[in-house]
Amino acid sequence: MDDLTKLIPLIDCQNMYTNLYEWSQITGGWNGLGNDVLLWYWNVYGPGVTGETPANFNDFRPFGNWRAATVKQFAQTETVCQMTVNRDIYYTVTAELPKAIEMKL
């Protein structure tokens, strides 16, 4: 993880897009990211409407430094108005995020 630790300061990122499985496979469960990096995780069963998971955060499991996520991608490669899109949900009020963190502790 030393290489990743050296790389992080070079990346101007406010969000990390990953999920529990990917994070574990790539980093071995590393938890060295700062608490200022917000999590955008994905959980889908497959492409299209039939691959959607519920549009809520109930399936989130803490990993890395994250005890809650800010954004969830619950659908990928769906067609809407002849455009291919991914669908996401996110907290709109920052007061909701601490409540989500409390629920996971």
C-alpha positions as YAML, in Angstrom:
chain: A
units: angstrom
residues:
- id: 1
  name: MET
  ca: [0.00, 0.00, 0.00]
- id: 2
  name: ASP
  ca: [3.02, 2.29, 0.12]
- id: 3
  name: ASP
  ca: [2.63, 3.02, -3.60]
- id: 4
  name: LEU
  ca: [-1.03, 3.97, -3.14]
- id: 5
  name: THR
  ca: [-0.14, 6.15, -0.15]
- id: 6
  name: LYS
  ca: [2.36, 8.03, -2.34]
- id: 7
  name: LEU
  ca: [-0.16, 8.42, -5.14]
- id: 8
  name: ILE
  ca: [-3.06, 9.83, -3.08]
- id: 9
  name: PRO
  ca: [-1.54, 13.33, -2.56]
- id: 10
  name: LEU
  ca: [-1.11, 13.64, -6.33]
- id: 11
  name: ILE
  ca: [-4.79, 13.03, -7.00]
- id: 12
  name: ASP
  ca: [-7.18, 15.91, -6.47]
- id: 13
  name: CYS
  ca: [-10.18, 13.81, -5.57]
- id: 14
  name: GLN
  ca: [-13.05, 14.50, -3.26]
- id: 15
  name: ASN
  ca: [-14.84, 11.21, -3.94]
- id: 16
  name: MET
  ca: [-13.90, 7.57, -4.37]
- id: 17
  name: TYR
  ca: [-15.97, 5.37, -6.71]
- id: 18
  name: THR
  ca: [-15.71, 1.73, -5.64]
- id: 19
  name: ASN
  ca: [-17.49, -0.95, -3.64]
- id: 20
  name: LEU
  ca: [-16.58, -3.31, -0.81]
- id: 21
  name: TYR
  ca: [-15.49, -6.14, -3.11]
- id: 22
  name: GLU
  ca: [-13.33, -3.98, -5.40]
- id: 23
  name: TRP
  ca: [-11.77, -2.16, -2.46]
- id: 24
  name: SER
  ca: [-10.86, -5.44, -0.78]
- id: 25
  name: GLN
  ca: [-9.43, -6.93, -3.98]
- id: 26
  name: ILE
  ca: [-7.39, -3.88, -4.98]
- id: 27
  name: THR
  ca: [-6.20, -2.59, -1.60]
- id: 28
  name: GLY
  ca: [-6.51, -5.60, 0.70]
- id: 29
  name: GLY
  ca: [-8.91, -3.63, 2.90]
- id: 30
  name: TRP
  ca: [-6.59, -0.66, 3.36]
- id: 31
  name: ASN
  ca: [-8.03, 2.11, 5.54]
- id: 32
  name: GLY
  ca: [-5.42, 4.85, 5.08]
- id: 33
  name: LEU
  ca: [-7.53, 7.36, 3.16]
- id: 34
  name: GLY
  ca: [-8.42, 10.56, 4.95]
- id: 35
  name: ASN
  ca: [-11.91, 11.12, 6.29]
- id: 36
  name: ASP
  ca: [-12.36, 13.98, 3.81]
- id: 37
  name: VAL
  ca: [-12.74, 11.57, 0.86]
- id: 38
  name: LEU
  ca: [-16.43, 10.84, 0.28]
- id: 39
  name: LEU
  ca: [-17.61, 7.45, -0.92]
- id: 40
  name: TRP
  ca: [-19.63, 6.84, -4.08]
- id: 41
  name: TYR
  ca: [-20.27, 3.10, -4.15]
- id: 42
  name: TRP
  ca: [-22.03, 0.91, -6.66]
- id: 43
  name: ASN
  ca: [-24.20, -2.13, -6.13]
- id: 44
  name: VAL
  ca: [-26.01, -3.59, -9.12]
- id: 45
  name: TYR
  ca: [-26.99, -7.13, -10.12]
- id: 46
  name: GLY
  ca: [-26.33, -6.48, -13.80]
- id: 47
  name: PRO
  ca: [-27.10, -4.07, -16.64]
- id: 48
  name: GLY
  ca: [-30.56, -2.69, -17.34]
- id: 49
  name: VAL
  ca: [-33.71, -2.37, -15.26]
- id: 50
  name: THR
  ca: [-33.62, -6.01, -14.13]
- id: 51
  name: GLY
  ca: [-30.17, -5.43, -12.62]
- id: 52
  name: GLU
  ca: [-31.25, -2.63, -10.28]
- id: 53
  name: THR
  ca: [-30.82, -2.83, -6.53]
- id: 54
  name: PRO
  ca: [-33.10, -0.81, -4.22]
- id: 55
  name: ALA
  ca: [-32.62, 2.96, -4.49]
- id: 56
  name: ASN
  ca: [-31.56, 3.33, -0.86]
- id: 57
  name: PHE
  ca: [-28.45, 2.83, 1.27]
- id: 58
  name: ASN
  ca: [-29.73, -0.18, 3.23]
- id: 59
  name: ASP
  ca: [-27.24, -2.53, 1.53]
- id: 60
  name: PHE
  ca: [-24.17, -0.50, 2.50]
- id: 61
  name: ARG
  ca: [-21.53, -2.26, 4.62]
- id: 62
  name: PRO
  ca: [-18.68, -0.22, 6.11]
- id: 63
  name: PHE
  ca: [-15.20, -0.71, 4.60]
- id: 64
  name: GLY
  ca: [-11.93, 1.20, 4.45]
- id: 65
  name: ASN
  ca: [-12.44, 4.40, 6.45]
- id: 66
  name: TRP
  ca: [-16.07, 4.75, 5.39]
- id: 67
  name: ARG
  ca: [-18.92, 4.21, 7.84]
- id: 68
  name: ALA
  ca: [-21.50, 5.59, 5.39]
- id: 69
  name: ALA
  ca: [-21.65, 6.48, 1.71]
- id: 70
  name: THR
  ca: [-22.57, 9.79, 0.14]
- id: 71
  name: VAL
  ca: [-23.70, 8.41, -3.26]
- id: 72
  name: LYS
  ca: [-24.90, 4.99, -4.41]
- id: 73
  name: GLN
  ca: [-25.12, 3.79, -8.00]
- id: 74
  name: PHE
  ca: [-28.04, 1.36, -8.05]
- id: 75
  name: ALA
  ca: [-28.48, 0.89, -11.81]
- id: 76
  name: GLN
  ca: [-26.16, 0.75, -14.83]
- id: 77
  name: THR
  ca: [-26.65, 0.95, -18.58]
- id: 78
  name: GLU
  ca: [-30.36, 1.72, -18.62]
- id: 79
  name: THR
  ca: [-32.02, 3.39, -21.57]
- id: 80
  name: VAL
  ca: [-33.90, 6.61, -20.79]
- id: 81
  name: CYS
  ca: [-35.15, 8.80, -23.65]
- id: 82
  name: GLN
  ca: [-32.89, 6.95, -26.08]
- id: 83
  name: MET
  ca: [-29.83, 7.62, -23.92]
- id: 84
  name: THR
  ca: [-27.82, 5.07, -21.96]
- id: 85
  name: VAL
  ca: [-27.51, 6.16, -18.34]
- id: 86
  name: ASN
  ca: [-26.49, 4.98, -14.89]
- id: 87
  name: ARG
  ca: [-28.77, 5.81, -11.96]
- id: 88
  name: ASP
  ca: [-27.57, 7.10, -8.61]
- id: 89
  name: ILE
  ca: [-29.00, 8.30, -5.32]
- id: 90
  name: TYR
  ca: [-27.32, 10.70, -2.92]
- id: 91
  name: TYR
  ca: [-27.90, 12.59, 0.28]
- id: 92
  name: THR
  ca: [-29.23, 16.07, -0.41]
- id: 93
  name: VAL
  ca: [-28.96, 17.39, 3.13]
- id: 94
  name: THR
  ca: [-25.63, 17.11, 4.89]
- id: 95
  name: ALA
  ca: [-27.44, 16.53, 8.20]
- id: 96
  name: GLU
  ca: [-28.62, 13.15, 6.86]
- id: 97
  name: LEU
  ca: [-25.09, 11.77, 6.50]
- id: 98
  name: PRO
  ca: [-24.22, 11.78, 10.24]
- id: 99
  name: LYS
  ca: [-27.51, 9.95, 10.90]
- id: 100
  name: ALA
  ca: [-26.51, 7.28, 8.39]
- id: 101
  name: ILE
  ca: [-23.11, 6.95, 10.04]
- id: 102
  name: GLU
  ca: [-24.73, 6.51, 13.46]
- id: 103
  name: MET
  ca: [-26.94, 3.72, 12.10]
- id: 104
  name: LYS
  ca: [-23.84, 1.81, 10.91]
- id: 105
  name: LEU
  ca: [-21.84, 2.10, 14.17]
...
